[in-house]
Amino acid sequence: MTAALVAAGLGIIPGTAQAADPVPAAAGVAEAIAKAATSEGFHSPADRTIRTTLPGAAAANGKTNAKTAAPQTAQSAPAAVAAADAGANPALAVDVSGTSYTAHGIELTTLITSADFALGVVVDWGDGKTDTATAQGNTELHHSHTYDKSGEYQVKVTVTDTANAVQAANGGAFLTPGSDFTPHTPTRLLDTRDGTGAPATKVPGLGSVRVKIAGNASVPAGVTAVALNVTVTETVDSGYVTAWPGTGYDRPGTSNLNYTAGRSVPNLVIVPVGEDGYVELYNGGPQPVDLIADVTGYFTRASAGGYTSMTPARFVDTREGLGASRGKLAARTAFTTRIGGLQGVPQGITAVALNVTVTEPGGPGHLTAFSGDGPVPTASNLNFASGQTVANAVIVPVAADGTIKVFNGSWSAAHVVVDVVGYYSKDGKAAFLPFTPFRTLDTREEAYGWPGGRFRAREYITQGFTPEPTTGVEAYVLNTTVTGTGGTGYLSVAPSPHPLPAEGAPAAPAAPRPGSSTLNWTAGETVPNLVQASDGDHGVITFWNQGYQDADLVLDVFGVYQSK
């Protein structure tokens, strides 16, 4: 067997589970969601309350004062209104605080200061929806709300004292923590080989380079995160690359891609953008390297494309004639394939999340995926050497007719495989909520709840991710890295159809072996790839070693897509 099989017909052996303790992953995710979401909110104190006297205030004031004093004497209309506002529940005020707790969720706390009168309360969420409540005198109220889309919303709480014909209102602007996706024609922002975006010099060992995102290549100000295809090349030693927001942020202890001497390695990176509009790429190797970064999309808090995950599905395999003509894709040519309207993917999507694999290439080169109605970009999605099987995650714009294209930039023919893992659309509700990256599994270490031992051949590891089914997580943004490989193989990632068994209970039955691949490897390689993985109905993701030799698996979590 060789890696060139790329998940072709290797699903006949049931496989055995290797189970890690789910607690560290689930607990880490819960903490990360809470920390990321609660960074947004507002507070408008009571002294900002706007009081309004309602029609009939003078009459109401007279009735009220009858309890304690003689009614007001007749006055001119303006004087009557002033008297009413001064005498009718003069302490009425509203303090409002809005705190986020999920990508689209808000917890509202309303503190009402009032004399002992019956009150009507209306919460206007700013999206055309309202909640109502009643109160009496000094009161603390709590409300929750989930917005359908990302954006900024004007929240207003209005308290009405009908008996005294007076009203008090307060509120503020709430910005959802979650961000929606806008696809971008693949465009090169950084190439240290020719001076694009940075000086034409290699990034030194244990050094970094800054990449301008906001305001560059039509990426707007206010961008919260960016999808970059990062490629390391001209390597003379082993190392890794880490992407992070840069200035003002600690560099995480995770990696986005790993490389060895003499190899050009690409990987899709979804990384938060710093307040200054930059991201930073760190070369964790001891020797200088060249780095390339191509933007393929970005996230903002404006309503745009929400994400919908799906069980990975194969749309193209040129070895079989699936989705494209049978036979290798010729040199310097492209094929067009339809995504929208097939295999459960709806029409009208704006972008698609893919895993693209090249196999059996006759020479070195690159592949580029792009919109079905656009010209071939100068950017690339993955690079390969002669005979190499390489997979890479890709997010690509989709044409109005639901098509994309894949271009073979090599001077030799190659086979191409395309698996769809999810899509973006205006109807999609899941917004991206990035974390400070953290590691949830490393089979080389007896940490992360792992009992020890390698990732065994033809077996699978299950991990529980979602701490509660009510959190609305649509998918996780993970970086999967396979290392210490003893032969050829590939990794498959799919949601588990079974919940994790209770402690001491028998293992859940094996799921059908997936027919898709996430990354491919040969002996002695360290191979990374980003995966946007659904955790299904049970909050569990399964990772399959589809090779015939043991390996090691490392999982880093970078964020979630959340619909609540």
MARMI-423961 format. One line per 4 residues: number of its first residue (from 1); their letters; for each residue x, y negated, z negated of C-alpha. Coordinates in steps of 0.2 Angstrom, whole numbers, plus 5000, padded with zeros to 4 digits. Last residue first. Example, Ala and Ser with C-alpha at 12.3 -4.5 7.8 and 13.67 -1.06 7.14 Angstrom:
<atoms>
2	SA	5068 5005 4964 ~ 5062 5022 4961
</atoms>
This chain:
<atoms>
564	KSQY	4872 4848 4903 ~ 4878 4855 4920 ~ 4896 4858 4915 ~ 4911 4861 4927
560	VGFV	4925 4865 4915 ~ 4943 4860 4912 ~ 4962 4864 4913 ~ 4963 4882 4906
556	DLVL	4979 4891 4907 ~ 4980 4910 4910 ~ 4996 4921 4911 ~ 4996 4939 4918
552	DADQ	5010 4951 4917 ~ 5013 4966 4930 ~ 5011 4984 4931 ~ 5012 4993 4947
548	YGQN	4998 5000 4959 ~ 4991 4983 4963 ~ 4973 4977 4961 ~ 4976 4970 4944
544	WFTI	4958 4964 4940 ~ 4954 4948 4929 ~ 4936 4948 4922 ~ 4927 4933 4916
540	VGHD	4914 4933 4902 ~ 4901 4920 4897 ~ 4887 4932 4898 ~ 4877 4926 4913
536	GDSA	4892 4923 4924 ~ 4909 4916 4919 ~ 4911 4907 4935 ~ 4929 4904 4940
532	QVLN	4937 4889 4949 ~ 4954 4897 4952 ~ 4971 4889 4954 ~ 4985 4900 4960
528	PVTE	5002 4905 4953 ~ 5015 4918 4959 ~ 5030 4924 4950 ~ 5038 4937 4961
524	GATW	5049 4953 4958 ~ 5040 4965 4969 ~ 5027 4957 4980 ~ 5012 4946 4976
520	NLTS	4995 4941 4981 ~ 4983 4928 4973 ~ 4964 4926 4971 ~ 4957 4941 4981
516	SGPR	4940 4947 4986 ~ 4932 4964 4986 ~ 4929 4965 4968 ~ 4929 4982 4959
512	PAAP	4912 4986 4953 ~ 4910 4982 4935 ~ 4917 4995 4922 ~ 4905 5000 4908
508	AAPA	4906 4989 4892 ~ 4919 4996 4879 ~ 4912 5006 4865 ~ 4907 4996 4849
504	GEAP	4920 4992 4835 ~ 4917 4974 4836 ~ 4902 4970 4847 ~ 4904 4973 4866
500	LPHP	4908 4958 4877 ~ 4893 4955 4888 ~ 4891 4964 4905 ~ 4890 4958 4923
496	SPAV	4908 4951 4922 ~ 4912 4935 4932 ~ 4925 4938 4945 ~ 4944 4936 4947
492	SLYG	4954 4947 4958 ~ 4973 4948 4958 ~ 4984 4956 4972 ~ 4997 4969 4974
488	TGGT	5015 4973 4979 ~ 5028 4980 4968 ~ 5035 4979 4950 ~ 5028 4961 4946
484	GTVT	5036 4952 4931 ~ 5024 4937 4935 ~ 5006 4934 4939 ~ 5000 4916 4936
480	TNLV	4982 4911 4935 ~ 4977 4892 4933 ~ 4960 4890 4927 ~ 4946 4878 4931
476	YAEV	4931 4885 4923 ~ 4913 4887 4930 ~ 4895 4882 4927 ~ 4896 4878 4909
472	GTTP	4879 4874 4902 ~ 4883 4874 4884 ~ 4868 4884 4879 ~ 4876 4901 4882
468	EPTF	4888 4897 4867 ~ 4907 4899 4865 ~ 4909 4901 4884 ~ 4926 4910 4888
464	GQTI	4925 4928 4884 ~ 4940 4937 4892 ~ 4940 4954 4901 ~ 4956 4962 4907
460	YERA	4956 4974 4922 ~ 4965 4990 4927 ~ 4972 4996 4944 ~ 4990 4994 4937
456	RFRG	4992 4988 4919 ~ 4993 4970 4913 ~ 5008 4973 4901 ~ 5007 4977 4883
452	GPWG	5003 4968 4867 ~ 4986 4967 4857 ~ 4982 4950 4865 ~ 4972 4939 4854
448	YAEE	4981 4923 4861 ~ 4997 4930 4854 ~ 5007 4946 4856 ~ 5017 4938 4870
444	RTDL	5021 4944 4888 ~ 5002 4947 4891 ~ 5000 4928 4891 ~ 4982 4922 4888
440	TRFP	4972 4906 4883 ~ 4985 4893 4887 ~ 4980 4875 4885 ~ 4977 4860 4897
436	TFPL	4971 4843 4889 ~ 4954 4845 4896 ~ 4944 4839 4911 ~ 4925 4838 4912
432	FAAK	4919 4840 4930 ~ 4901 4838 4933 ~ 4888 4852 4936 ~ 4872 4846 4944
428	GDKS	4873 4851 4962 ~ 4860 4843 4973 ~ 4872 4831 4981 ~ 4883 4846 4985
424	YYGV	4899 4854 4981 ~ 4903 4872 4984 ~ 4909 4888 4975 ~ 4921 4903 4976
420	VDVV	4921 4906 4995 ~ 4934 4918 5002 ~ 4944 4915 5018 ~ 4956 4928 5026
416	VHAA	4968 4923 5040 ~ 4979 4934 5050 ~ 4995 4926 5058 ~ 5002 4921 5075
412	SWSG	5019 4913 5077 ~ 5024 4895 5080 ~ 5016 4891 5063 ~ 5003 4877 5060
408	NFVK	4989 4889 5060 ~ 4973 4877 5059 ~ 4958 4882 5049 ~ 4941 4873 5053
404	ITGD	4926 4870 5043 ~ 4907 4871 5047 ~ 4890 4867 5039 ~ 4883 4857 5053
400	AAVP	4886 4840 5044 ~ 4904 4845 5042 ~ 4912 4852 5026 ~ 4926 4844 5016
396	VIVA	4939 4856 5009 ~ 4944 4862 4992 ~ 4958 4875 4994 ~ 4965 4888 4982
392	NAVT	4980 4897 4989 ~ 4985 4914 4995 ~ 5001 4920 5002 ~ 5006 4936 5011
388	QGSA	5024 4935 5018 ~ 5029 4943 5035 ~ 5038 4928 5041 ~ 5038 4914 5028
384	FNLN	5022 4905 5021 ~ 5016 4888 5017 ~ 4998 4883 5010 ~ 4986 4869 5011
380	SATP	4995 4857 5023 ~ 4993 4839 5027 ~ 4995 4831 5044 ~ 4977 4832 5046
376	VPGD	4969 4841 5062 ~ 4955 4831 5068 ~ 4938 4831 5060 ~ 4921 4839 5064
372	GSFA	4923 4856 5056 ~ 4931 4848 5041 ~ 4948 4854 5036 ~ 4959 4869 5031
368	TLHG	4978 4868 5035 ~ 4989 4883 5036 ~ 5008 4883 5036 ~ 5023 4890 5045
364	PGGP	5036 4904 5045 ~ 5036 4918 5057 ~ 5025 4933 5063 ~ 5013 4930 5049
360	ETVT	5006 4947 5042 ~ 4995 4938 5029 ~ 4988 4921 5026 ~ 4975 4919 5012
356	VNLA	4963 4905 5009 ~ 4953 4904 4992 ~ 4939 4892 4995 ~ 4930 4878 4986
352	VATI	4918 4870 4998 ~ 4913 4852 5002 ~ 4898 4841 5006 ~ 4884 4854 5006
348	GQPV	4869 4851 5017 ~ 4865 4869 5021 ~ 4864 4881 5007 ~ 4877 4894 5002
344	GQLG	4868 4910 4998 ~ 4878 4921 5010 ~ 4877 4909 5025 ~ 4868 4892 5027
340	GIRT	4883 4881 5025 ~ 4900 4890 5028 ~ 4902 4891 5047 ~ 4919 4895 5055
336	TFAT	4929 4885 5067 ~ 4946 4892 5072 ~ 4962 4883 5075 ~ 4978 4884 5086
332	RAAL	4996 4880 5084 ~ 5001 4899 5085 ~ 4987 4911 5088 ~ 4975 4917 5074
328	KGRS	4978 4936 5073 ~ 4964 4947 5079 ~ 4946 4948 5078 ~ 4937 4931 5082
324	AGLG	4931 4922 5067 ~ 4918 4924 5053 ~ 4922 4943 5051 ~ 4932 4949 5066
320	ERTD	4940 4963 5055 ~ 4958 4958 5054 ~ 4953 4940 5056 ~ 4944 4940 5039
316	VFRA	4932 4926 5036 ~ 4917 4923 5024 ~ 4922 4934 5009 ~ 4912 4931 4994
312	PTMS	4918 4926 4976 ~ 4903 4926 4964 ~ 4896 4909 4965 ~ 4899 4892 4957
308	TYGG	4889 4876 4960 ~ 4898 4859 4958 ~ 4890 4842 4959 ~ 4894 4830 4973
304	ASAR	4891 4811 4971 ~ 4884 4800 4956 ~ 4898 4788 4951 ~ 4908 4794 4936
300	TFYG	4922 4798 4948 ~ 4931 4814 4954 ~ 4943 4815 4969 ~ 4946 4825 4985
296	TVDA	4959 4833 4996 ~ 4975 4823 4991 ~ 4991 4830 4998 ~ 5007 4831 4986
292	ILDV	5024 4836 4992 ~ 5039 4839 4980 ~ 5057 4841 4984 ~ 5068 4850 4971
288	PQPG	5083 4847 4960 ~ 5090 4860 4949 ~ 5086 4865 4931 ~ 5068 4869 4934
284	GNYL	5053 4861 4925 ~ 5050 4848 4938 ~ 5037 4836 4932 ~ 5024 4829 4943
280	EVYG	5015 4813 4936 ~ 4998 4806 4940 ~ 4994 4787 4943 ~ 4980 4775 4942
276	DEGV	4986 4765 4927 ~ 4972 4773 4916 ~ 4980 4790 4920 ~ 4972 4802 4933
272	PVIV	4966 4819 4926 ~ 4972 4834 4936 ~ 4965 4846 4948 ~ 4980 4855 4956
268	LNPV	4980 4867 4971 ~ 4996 4876 4973 ~ 5010 4877 4986 ~ 5026 4887 4985
264	SRGA	5041 4884 4996 ~ 5054 4898 4992 ~ 5073 4898 4993 ~ 5076 4900 4974
260	TYNL	5060 4904 4964 ~ 5044 4894 4961 ~ 5030 4892 4948 ~ 5015 4881 4949
256	NSTG	5003 4872 4938 ~ 5012 4875 4922 ~ 5007 4873 4903 ~ 5016 4865 4889
252	PRDY	5006 4848 4892 ~ 5015 4832 4895 ~ 5010 4820 4881 ~ 4999 4805 4888
248	GTGP	5002 4786 4888 ~ 5011 4786 4905 ~ 5008 4802 4915 ~ 4991 4809 4919
244	WATV	4998 4827 4920 ~ 5005 4839 4933 ~ 5017 4853 4928 ~ 5029 4861 4941
240	YGSD	5040 4877 4937 ~ 5057 4883 4939 ~ 5069 4896 4948 ~ 5084 4890 4957
236	VTET	5089 4883 4974 ~ 5072 4876 4979 ~ 5070 4866 4995 ~ 5051 4866 4993
232	VTVN	5038 4863 4980 ~ 5020 4860 4986 ~ 5006 4851 4977 ~ 4988 4851 4985
228	LAVA	4980 4838 4975 ~ 4962 4837 4968 ~ 4960 4821 4958 ~ 4953 4815 4941
224	TVGA	4945 4800 4933 ~ 4945 4788 4948 ~ 4940 4771 4942 ~ 4949 4762 4957
220	PVSA	4944 4771 4973 ~ 4954 4783 4984 ~ 4955 4774 5000 ~ 4973 4781 5004
216	NGAI	4980 4774 4988 ~ 4969 4762 4977 ~ 4969 4775 4963 ~ 4981 4789 4966
212	KVRV	4999 4783 4965 ~ 5011 4798 4962 ~ 5025 4797 4949 ~ 5040 4808 4950
208	SGLG	5048 4819 4936 ~ 5064 4826 4929 ~ 5069 4842 4921 ~ 5080 4846 4936
204	PVKT	5080 4830 4947 ~ 5066 4826 4960 ~ 5074 4826 4977 ~ 5077 4809 4985
200	APAG	5067 4799 4998 ~ 5060 4786 4986 ~ 5042 4789 4982 ~ 5025 4788 4990
196	TGDR	5032 4795 5007 ~ 5051 4794 5006 ~ 5055 4807 5019 ~ 5059 4822 5009
192	TDLL	5051 4816 4993 ~ 5034 4818 5001 ~ 5019 4811 4991 ~ 5002 4804 4996
188	RTPT	4998 4815 5011 ~ 4980 4815 5016 ~ 4968 4830 5017 ~ 4951 4821 5022
184	HPTF	4943 4817 5005 ~ 4929 4826 4997 ~ 4920 4816 4983 ~ 4917 4826 4967
180	DSGP	4906 4821 4952 ~ 4913 4816 4934 ~ 4908 4821 4917 ~ 4910 4809 4902
176	TLFA	4894 4800 4906 ~ 4895 4781 4904 ~ 4882 4774 4892 ~ 4879 4755 4893
172	GGNA	4871 4748 4877 ~ 4855 4746 4866 ~ 4844 4734 4856 ~ 4826 4729 4855
168	AQVA	4815 4722 4841 ~ 4796 4718 4843 ~ 4784 4708 4833 ~ 4765 4708 4833
164	NATD	4764 4709 4814 ~ 4753 4724 4813 ~ 4760 4730 4830 ~ 4778 4732 4823
160	TVTV	4787 4738 4839 ~ 4804 4745 4840 ~ 4813 4746 4857 ~ 4828 4756 4860
156	KVQY	4838 4753 4877 ~ 4851 4764 4886 ~ 4858 4757 4902 ~ 4866 4771 4911
152	EGSK	4883 4773 4919 ~ 4885 4788 4931 ~ 4885 4807 4932 ~ 4870 4816 4937
148	DYTH	4855 4825 4929 ~ 4857 4816 4913 ~ 4854 4826 4897 ~ 4846 4818 4882
144	SHHL	4846 4819 4863 ~ 4837 4809 4850 ~ 4841 4805 4831 ~ 4831 4792 4820
140	ETNG	4836 4784 4804 ~ 4822 4774 4796 ~ 4819 4758 4785 ~ 4800 4755 4786
136	QATA	4789 4768 4794 ~ 4793 4777 4810 ~ 4785 4784 4826 ~ 4793 4792 4841
132	TDTK	4794 4790 4860 ~ 4806 4797 4873 ~ 4809 4789 4890 ~ 4814 4794 4908
128	GDGW	4818 4783 4923 ~ 4837 4785 4922 ~ 4840 4771 4909 ~ 4837 4782 4894
124	DVVV	4823 4771 4888 ~ 4819 4775 4870 ~ 4803 4769 4863 ~ 4799 4767 4845
120	GLAF	4782 4763 4837 ~ 4782 4756 4819 ~ 4771 4757 4804 ~ 4776 4744 4791
116	DAST	4786 4745 4775 ~ 4798 4731 4779 ~ 4811 4735 4793 ~ 4829 4740 4796
112	ILTT	4830 4753 4810 ~ 4845 4764 4812 ~ 4845 4773 4829 ~ 4857 4787 4833
108	LEIG	4858 4793 4851 ~ 4866 4810 4856 ~ 4871 4809 4874 ~ 4873 4824 4887
104	HATY	4880 4824 4905 ~ 4898 4831 4903 ~ 4894 4837 4885 ~ 4894 4829 4867
100	STGS	4893 4810 4871 ~ 4889 4798 4857 ~ 4877 4783 4858 ~ 4875 4771 4843
96	VDVA	4860 4759 4841 ~ 4857 4747 4826 ~ 4839 4740 4827 ~ 4832 4725 4817
92	LAPN	4816 4720 4808 ~ 4821 4709 4793 ~ 4808 4695 4797 ~ 4793 4707 4796
88	AGAD	4781 4693 4800 ~ 4786 4677 4792 ~ 4799 4669 4803 ~ 4792 4676 4819
84	AAAV	4774 4671 4815 ~ 4779 4653 4810 ~ 4788 4651 4826 ~ 4774 4657 4836
80	AAPA	4762 4646 4826 ~ 4773 4631 4829 ~ 4773 4634 4848 ~ 4754 4636 4848
76	SQAT	4750 4620 4838 ~ 4745 4624 4820 ~ 4730 4629 4811 ~ 4733 4634 4793
72	QPAA	4742 4650 4789 ~ 4732 4662 4778 ~ 4733 4662 4759 ~ 4746 4673 4751
68	TKAN	4751 4690 4747 ~ 4740 4702 4757 ~ 4733 4688 4767 ~ 4750 4686 4774
64	TKGN	4748 4701 4786 ~ 4731 4695 4793 ~ 4738 4677 4796 ~ 4754 4684 4804
60	AAAA	4743 4695 4816 ~ 4733 4680 4821 ~ 4749 4670 4824 ~ 4757 4684 4833
56	GPLT	4743 4687 4845 ~ 4754 4689 4860 ~ 4771 4697 4855 ~ 4785 4689 4846
52	TRIT	4802 4696 4853 ~ 4817 4700 4843 ~ 4834 4704 4852 ~ 4845 4714 4841
48	RDAP	4864 4711 4842 ~ 4865 4709 4824 ~ 4860 4727 4822 ~ 4876 4734 4829
44	SHFG	4878 4740 4847 ~ 4889 4756 4847 ~ 4894 4765 4863 ~ 4900 4782 4869
40	ESTA	4914 4791 4877 ~ 4929 4801 4870 ~ 4916 4813 4863 ~ 4916 4824 4879
36	AKAI	4934 4828 4879 ~ 4936 4833 4861 ~ 4920 4843 4860 ~ 4924 4852 4877
32	AEAV	4941 4856 4871 ~ 4935 4862 4854 ~ 4923 4874 4862 ~ 4935 4880 4875
28	GAAA	4948 4884 4861 ~ 4936 4893 4851 ~ 4930 4903 4866 ~ 4948 4907 4871
24	PVPD	4954 4911 4854 ~ 4939 4922 4849 ~ 4938 4933 4864 ~ 4951 4946 4857
20	AAQA	4959 4953 4873 ~ 4951 4969 4881 ~ 4961 4980 4893 ~ 4947 4988 4903
16	TGPI	4949 5004 4914 ~ 4947 5005 4932 ~ 4934 5013 4943 ~ 4945 5018 4958
12	IGLG	4936 5016 4975 ~ 4938 4997 4977 ~ 4954 4996 4988 ~ 4944 4992 5004
8	AAVL	4953 4976 5010 ~ 4958 4966 4995 ~ 4972 4957 5004 ~ 4979 4973 5013
4	AATM	4995 4962 5017 ~ 5000 4965 4998 ~ 5006 4982 5004 ~ 5000 5000 5000
</atoms>
